[in-house]
Amino acid sequence: MAIGERIHFFRIMRGMTQKYLGMLVGFPERSADVRLAQYETGSRKPKAELTAALAQALDVAPQALDIPDIDSYIGLMHTLFTLEDIYGLTVSESDGEICLKVNKNKNKDAAELLKMLSAWKEQADKLSDEEISREDYDQWRYNYPKFDTTQHWAKIPSKELSDALVETFNDRLKN
């Protein structure tokens, strides 16, 4: 999730207007809402100093706003928190182990994520049962979704092909 979407998410969660949050971080009152809208829509990306100020105003860690760095434990945790917000990911315990679950009823995206995770589990089970080799498993993972046969993936035509098709059909419609 882009930083602008995270700013918007937390601002709404806190019940703040764009103008109010903009003023909290020091923008002039007359342009506070416009400036904040630029960051929320992604037309501008806040520098580290502004990200820190926004995080403080929204009472969140800066990593919760910025696209998380999963190469750090803190960044990884904020990635998981974002997955909770978007996909209904929950943490629980089963047989003394921590488990992550997706609430498929949260929204359509959560249901889609669950399908993808189920496909992953199917491949992991095949590896565990020695039905496929580690090389086959890695090939599946590193090329995902290319080898995922459990779902239907549509290929999107290139812009050039799409433009050519539109032009061809427009000519036929005119005749």
Secondary structure, DSSP 8 states (H G I E B T S, - for coil): --HHHHHHHHHHHTT--HHHHHHHTT--TTTHHHHHHHHHTTSS---HHHHHHHHHHHTS-HHHHS---TTSHHHHHHHHHHHHHHH-EEEEEETTEEEEEE-TTS-HHHHHHHHHHHHHHHHHHHHHTTSS-HHHHHHHHHTTTTT--SS-------HHHHHHHHHHHHHHHH-
